[in-house]
Amino acid sequence: MSGSTNNQTQNQTQVLKVEFNLTIPADEYIRYYRGEIKWVQVRAINGLKVRFPANLLYPHVSHNGINGRFVLEYLAGGKAVSLRKIR
């Protein structure tokens, strides 16, 4: 394996993190739950626009919808790894 290929593999498996606030009222979140909306787009604290699959929100839904600060972990290639609520 060449050094260049090895570096590309390492870069694609590197886990990156982005933090953002998100509020989706329950009456709006139902559209995500039904699959009418499949992606969530947010502006991260650092100004970066981030898009991730709506199904990552399922564990964080309350009767009020979604509300809090989250950390999205993703691979350098863009694939989401996890979504954690931190506040």
Secondary structure, 3 states (H helix, E strand, C coil): CCHHHHHHHHHHHCEEEEEEEEEEEHHHHHHHHCCCCCEEEEECCCCCEEEEEHHHHHHHCECCEEEEEEEEEEECCCCEEEEEECC
